[in-house]
Amino acid sequence: NSYDRDKVFLYDRALTRFRCILDPYEKLALSTNMFVLVPSLRDMFILKMDMIDESRSKLRVSDEVDILTLVELAYRQGTDFSYFLRSLDQSRQSYNSRDARVLDLHRLFKYPDYVNSIAPRNYLLFPPSEVLSDCFYRTSEFIKSAGM
């Protein structure tokens, strides 16, 4: 039975009130004395990869925009893209699935001109070319180390 009162199941992952996937939730205090719980950037990345796996398709433009936004937010926080790539090994994705997603990401970061062409107008959360180059390098290194 996949039902548990204290858990929500999303793409075969049990999400609890204390933990999303790998990280605890971030708590945001509001002026109305309420809290909002949001997943970490790393967990949001894993959920995005799960959604892509579930659809059994390549990255759509909307997926690419979401991933590039996550990359830019992580960059602004001082987190490198290797952190996200390592999380794919820590999550429960199969190696075939992980390899397919990493290759999709590698292709995305390889062409900065394409990335600039899909950027929504006046959108401020797209990574600059040096960040894309770094992500491309890190996916290349991941591919080599994984023997893909």
N, C-alpha and C positions, 0 to 999 in steps of 0.2 A: 504494500500500500504506500503510495507516494504522498499521502496527506499527513501533515503534522501541523498542529495548531500554532506552533511558534515559528514556523518556517514558510517561506514562499519559494516555490520552485520555478525557476526561469531557465530555460534551455538546459534542463537536467542539472542545474546547480541549486543547492539549497541555500537560500539567503535568509539570514536570521536578523533579529533586531540588533545584534551586537557585531555582526560581520557580514560584509557583502560577499566577496569572493576570497581575496587574499588580505585585504586591509580592513581595519575598522572604519566605520562611517565617519565622515567629517560632520561636526556639529556647527551650525551657523546660528548664532543668537539673533533674534529679531527684536525690534523695539516693542513688540506686543507681548513680551515675556514668553514667547514660544520658541521652540527649536525646530529646525528643519534638518533632516539627516540626508546627506547626499553621499554617493559613493566616491571613492578617491579617483583620481585621473587614471591610475593603473587599472582599477576595477572597471571603469568606464571603457577603457581600451579593450579589456578582455570581453566584456559584454558585446562590444561592437564586433569583435572577431567571432563571437558565438553567433550573432545575428547573421553575419555573412556566411558562416558555415551552414546554418540552418536553411538559408535560401539557396545553397548549393550553386552559387553564381560567383562571378568575379566581382571585384569592387565596382559598385555603381558610383556615379559622380557624387551623389549625396553621401555615400560612405567615405569617399576620398576627402570631401570637405570636412566631415566630422573628424577623421583621423588627423588631417592637417591642423585643425583647430586644437585638438588634444596635444599635438606635437608643439605647437606654439605656446600653449598654456604651460606645458611642462618646461619648455625652454625658459620662459619667464620666471619659473620657480627654481631654475638651476638644475633641473633633472635632465639627464641625457637619455637618448632613445634606447640605449642598451637596457635600461631599467624595464622598459616595456617589453622588449624582446625576451629578456630573461623570464618575464612573467608568463609568457606563452609556455615555457617549459614547466613552470610551477602550476599552471592551470591544468585542467583535465582533458585538454584537447589531444587527439591522437597525433602521432608524428606526421602522418600523411596530411592531416588537416593543418597542422602547424606549418609544415613545409610549404603548402600551397599559399597560405596567408603571408608568410614571409616573402615568398617570391612575388606576390601581388604588391606588397609594400615596397620591395626593391625596385620594381618597375615604376611605381608611382614616384619615388624619390629620384629616379634616374633622369627624369625629364622636367627640369624646373620651368621651362617654357610652357609645357602642358599645364603644370600646376597653376601658373599665372593666368592661363586662359580660362580655367574653371572657377577662379576666385570670384565670389559674388561682388558686385559693384560696391565700392566704399567699405569693404569688409576689412577690419583692422586686425583680425586674428589669424592671418596666414603667415607661416614662417618665412623669413627672408632666405635668400639663396644659400647663404653660408650654413644655415640650419639644415636645409634640404641636403646639402652636400655632406654634412656630418651624418645625417640619417642614412643616406646612401652608403657611406663608408661603413657605418655600424651594421647595416643589414648585410653588406658584402662580407664583413668579418664573421657575422653569425652564420651565414651560408657556408663559409669555408670551415668554420669550427664544427658545424653540424654534419659536414660531409655531404651536403646536398648537391 
